[in-house]
Amino acid sequence: MNDDYLIRIDDTGFDRVLAFSVPVRHARGRVVRLGPVLETVLSAHDYPPVIKHLLAEALVLTALMGALLKEEDSQLTVQAQSEGGPVDLLVCDYRGGEVRGYVRHDEAALASLGGATSLDALFGKGYLAITFDLAVSDERYQGVVPLEGASLTQACESYFAQSEQVPTLIRVAVRSNGPRCTAGGLLVQHLPDSEEGKDRLHAREDHPDWEHVSILAASIQPEELVDPVLTLEQMVWRLFHEEEEVRVEQLAPLERGCRCTVAHYQAVLSRFPEDQRAEMRDDDGLIPVDCAFCSRILRIPA
């Protein structure tokens, strides 16, 4: 990594999330730009370009939606599964600013597509599940929608429309330049009580406030989302500078996070009966565990 790239990270806020709200319009949003963290996640496997692009988009979406969580230890998981496509599993999660992701695919089936990159070509028939695990209340709620649309981004918009019934606009862009990869995204929602969202009876697509905000937000250009010299604050200012008030808040910096530790896997394996653990052990009495997220094999005493 050269000095110019380091300067850009500091100046533009790569690998961080900016929260914002437009109180008079009852709107809230998140804006994300990923850089080195994205490259670290992608480097765990020798993904072909189309899969790198897919995973980069998914990681931005995960960071955008995960940043809506108020509790630090809460977790958001995005999972896409399918039948009949080259990609049969995509999973990403966010917890306390840590993101990770993995895509499982069939290389031969992917090559047979002849360059097609549509959601239908990559996945075939499938579904998208978005799961929120809330730390304080220990509650879990999940929404599942068909894996339809031109992109994962459109599928996530469908999730909010169908499962949350919250008008939501999402835009994501990915830029690859040799070994470098950056990605950015914008999420905007209409909530009558702004960030609290207590009463959603009037949160509808044709609400005048939402029409106004969504038109402004939709004017964002893909190149702006990944522009190496445009800060997140400047991006929000460009969109909403004519509004009466815009509030911004820097959220926790994003990191590549993986829970593949010996202690974690010991806790997981302890739930299995002894006879099953005995079958898992190798000749040295250890249980090998392959972490797909970071492409490591840990040998666990359990």
MORANOR-V197429 format. One record per residue. N is the residue number from 1. RES is the residue in one small letter. PHI is phi in whole degrees, 0 to 359 (* if undefined). NEAR is the number of other ideal C-beta (glycine too) atoms within 8 Angstrom. Layout:
# MORANOR-V197429
n = (N,N)
res = (RES,RES)
phi = (PHI,PHI)
near = (NEAR,NEAR)
This chain:
# MORANOR-V197429
n = (1,2,3,4,5,6,7,8,9,10,11,12,13,14,15,16,17,18,19,20,21,22,23,24,25,26,27,28,29,30,31,32,33,34,35,36,37,38,39,40,41,42,43,44,45,46,47,48,49,50,51,52,53,54,55,56,57,58,59,60,61,62,63,64,65,66,67,68,69,70,71,72,73,74,75,76,77,78,79,80,81,82,83,84,85,86,87,88,89,90,91,92,93,94,95,96,97,98,99,100,101,102,103,104,105,106,107,108,109,110,111,112,113,114,115,116,117,118,119,120,121,122,123,124,125,126,127,128,129,130,131,132,133,134,135,136,137,138,139,140,141,142,143,144,145,146,147,148,149,150,151,152,153,154,155,156,157,158,159,160,161,162,163,164,165,166,167,168,169,170,171,172,173,174,175,176,177,178,179,180,181,182,183,184,185,186,187,188,189,190,191,192,193,194,195,196,197,198,199,200,201,202,203,204,205,206,207,208,209,210,211,212,213,214,215,216,217,218,219,220,221,222,223,224,225,226,227,228,229,230,231,232,233,234,235,236,237,238,239,240,241,242,243,244,245,246,247,248,249,250,251,252,253,254,255,256,257,258,259,260,261,262,263,264,265,266,267,268,269,270,271,272,273,274,275,276,277,278,279,280,281,282,283,284,285,286,287,288,289,290,291,292,293,294,295,296,297,298,299,300,301,302)
res = (m,n,d,d,y,l,i,r,i,d,d,t,g,f,d,r,v,l,a,f,s,v,p,v,r,h,a,r,g,r,v,v,r,l,g,p,v,l,e,t,v,l,s,a,h,d,y,p,p,v,i,k,h,l,l,a,e,a,l,v,l,t,a,l,m,g,a,l,l,k,e,e,d,s,q,l,t,v,q,a,q,s,e,g,g,p,v,d,l,l,v,c,d,y,r,g,g,e,v,r,g,y,v,r,h,d,e,a,a,l,a,s,l,g,g,a,t,s,l,d,a,l,f,g,k,g,y,l,a,i,t,f,d,l,a,v,s,d,e,r,y,q,g,v,v,p,l,e,g,a,s,l,t,q,a,c,e,s,y,f,a,q,s,e,q,v,p,t,l,i,r,v,a,v,r,s,n,g,p,r,c,t,a,g,g,l,l,v,q,h,l,p,d,s,e,e,g,k,d,r,l,h,a,r,e,d,h,p,d,w,e,h,v,s,i,l,a,a,s,i,q,p,e,e,l,v,d,p,v,l,t,l,e,q,m,v,w,r,l,f,h,e,e,e,e,v,r,v,e,q,l,a,p,l,e,r,g,c,r,c,t,v,a,h,y,q,a,v,l,s,r,f,p,e,d,q,r,a,e,m,r,d,d,d,g,l,i,p,v,d,c,a,f,c,s,r,i,l,r,i,p,a)
phi = (*,274,296,299,292,297,297,296,301,294,286,255,76,300,60,211,237,247,268,213,215,240,305,294,260,55,235,226,198,222,228,227,222,253,225,303,299,298,298,295,297,293,285,294,223,272,286,290,308,294,285,301,298,298,291,299,299,296,293,296,300,296,294,298,284,297,289,282,290,268,264,301,270,288,227,245,236,248,225,241,232,209,229,94,245,299,259,252,206,227,218,222,215,226,209,56,91,264,234,207,195,205,233,255,213,260,297,295,294,294,296,287,289,66,97,292,232,292,300,295,294,284,252,69,273,199,220,243,244,241,238,251,253,269,290,291,273,59,263,228,223,222,241,234,227,299,277,232,114,283,202,299,301,295,295,291,299,295,301,295,291,269,270,264,55,239,304,220,240,229,229,224,224,231,232,246,220,65,285,278,214,233,209,216,204,228,232,228,227,253,231,305,258,54,292,279,63,287,237,252,299,253,278,230,298,262,295,305,298,290,302,295,294,293,296,296,295,291,283,299,259,306,294,291,295,243,297,289,244,257,285,296,297,295,297,297,298,302,284,234,293,272,283,300,206,229,257,232,212,283,261,302,299,274,225,280,236,220,260,274,248,301,298,297,289,298,295,292,291,295,282,273,298,301,296,287,296,298,291,280,289,271,295,269,81,251,256,284,234,263,272,291,294,242,59,240,248,256,252,256,283,208)
near = (4,5,5,6,9,9,8,12,12,6,8,13,10,12,13,12,14,15,12,14,11,15,9,8,11,12,14,12,14,15,14,16,15,15,11,9,13,14,11,9,13,12,6,9,8,2,9,7,7,9,12,12,11,13,16,14,14,15,15,15,16,15,16,15,13,13,12,9,11,4,8,6,7,13,12,16,11,16,12,17,9,14,7,5,14,11,16,10,11,15,10,16,13,14,11,7,12,10,17,12,14,13,13,8,10,8,7,6,10,14,6,7,11,4,4,7,8,7,13,8,10,15,12,9,8,12,10,15,12,15,10,11,10,12,10,6,5,5,6,7,7,8,10,8,12,8,12,9,9,5,9,13,13,11,16,14,12,12,13,13,11,9,10,9,8,12,13,12,12,13,12,15,11,12,8,9,5,4,4,8,13,13,17,14,16,17,13,13,12,16,14,12,9,11,7,6,11,5,7,9,5,7,14,7,5,5,11,5,11,15,9,9,14,12,8,9,13,8,7,10,6,7,7,11,16,13,8,7,6,8,8,12,8,8,14,14,9,7,10,11,7,3,9,4,7,11,8,9,7,7,10,7,6,13,9,9,10,8,5,11,7,8,6,9,14,11,8,7,12,7,5,8,5,6,6,8,12,7,6,8,9,8,3,6,6,9,13,9,10,6,11,6,10,8,7,7,7,11,10,12,8,8)
